[in-house]
Amino acid sequence: MHGRRFVRRSLALRCLGIAVGLLLIGALPQQAEARDPLLIPGKTSLYQRALSRPDTPLTREPGTGATVETFPPFEIFYVYDRRNVGGKDYVEVGRSLTGGSEGWIPADKAIDWRQTIVLGFNNPANRGRTLIFKSRTDLESTLSSEDVTARIDRLRREAVMQRLPADSPVISIEPAEFVDIEREFYILPILEAQRVRLPSNGPAKLLRIASVAERAESTPAPASQEDALKNFRIGVTFVIDTTQSMQPYIDEVRRVIARLRDRIAGSPQADRFRFGLVAFRDSTRLVPELTYVTKVFLPLDEDATADKFIAAIDQVEAARISSEGFTEDSIGGVFTAADEMNWEPFGGRFIILITDAGPRQPGPEAMMGSLAAPELHALLEQQKGVALFTLHLKTANGRFDHETAEQSYRIMSSFAGAPLYFPIEGGDTGDFGRQINVLSGELERMVTDAVGGRLREAQGARNDISSSTSRAGRAMQLAYLGSVSSTRAPDVFEGWLTDRDPLERNVVPVTPYVLMSKNELSTLRDVIRKAIELGTDPMRSNRATFFQRLRESVALITRRPEAVQNAGTLGDLLGEYLQDLPYNSEIVNITPEDFRDMSPIRERQLFDALRSKVTALERIHGEAARWYPLKPGAPPGESVSVVPLTLMP
């Protein structure tokens, strides 16, 4: 990053110091002798927290005694007390609820943090990089200027070229490369949020953030972009519908990959491609003769060459028997590819879904149960860094399914703002072959550019398969460069940005995440499960009792009846933790009256959405690699992770 740079913190180092407040106080048993931290004013279950600035000294008593520890920037503390000694303010802090207070730090070394919300920059490919302004006034003045487009363009050029004048309203700009917050953890906390309307006339939020970097004096200099790109490799997994009528399309995929193999044989590009192959059908409980729901014919790994792909697809045959209904379990197929393939060695990560049917709706017959399209997309892009291309064969037999299938696949199939859904009208095999051939050609050019040390240039803003593939590829390469580059340490600074591009209303440069402990996530998951159980109980007497029964259940789960007895919305029952987030959802605002008057269709949609979110949250909860201990000896329940705010109810 130019000017001042953003923090990219080592997962193995800085995450060890993070501590997060409980969703509800009762979620974690307290030691009898331990003091509770101070509550946020007006709250009954949320504790005050603070972030450290660089070189923050800790003493046993406020203002006296030797320094017992010096903290790096952005350690996260609970606040136990505040005191003025000799005209100077001090804060009593501790990193663990069970560990209690560790000592005192100067108040001017602490940044108060009301909510544990952090931002992750989205991939900067195909959009202008986000400017960070020195003050809210500077940002608002820029947005209200008559020449706002020219001014923002000029400020971006100055920041990129490291030529910001001393009186510039801009303090920094986001990095040129993409740094994935879920794999290369960094902290960009939101300190304040205000609503605003942008020059594009779209609603947005002004966000006050803080940023800091890990000290990196011993970090080796990063490789040049040219050298780094020469190691860029692509992993491609085909996920193919193998129900009846799909054999011509299976055969066409084989021909296209065989031609790609022949073109790159013996060249440096050949070693940069690896392939996987997953087939899917539908529920074998409903139709046992289908023999499988999903089947891995070729695992994506270091040995999965084009030759092995050809050998594997030769074993794939379309089913000879029809499944029940028209939809198939494509979500199960894509999930298998995302979860069971070894994506780690590859900078370019692509799944190519080929089907003539919409995805089976969440439910007991679906392989992934409750997982729906929005949560699958979050798994793919945010957690796995995988782009999903969908080639939807709109055959005449499925005409009644086309609209709902397209809605789901458009949600699932996008990456860094590039739409990756491509309908094949009429299921025309010739058009399908051309589309697959164009896609393979774009991937080949992406690898050729990388071998030559060149970043792939996006091919315009069209949404055809060539342009969209080049844009997704450029985003992949920026993500790869971000993962292999190093960052120089700057000072702490605070600044302001907008959560939408000020000029392009559909461009979203940042994603909010919630920093959560495992105990928090457990409690939230259990409350949502109970809401689903009570709301869908066929024996329930009436809707009017739902909220009262849920209040009683939440009180038992959290052992804090007084905290929920007056809850007025579903969000209140899910905990104070969700109330003041700078982002909101339709679900948390549902009142008893809303639920009482809800149509049966809307009620089903509500609980389907909650089931899908629980499924996604359970995956995060169960992934040991995502959770990091607060400090040596801290209880496992206090380990923390970042959870996309889109997965919050």
Disulfide bonds with the S-S distance in Angstrom:
none
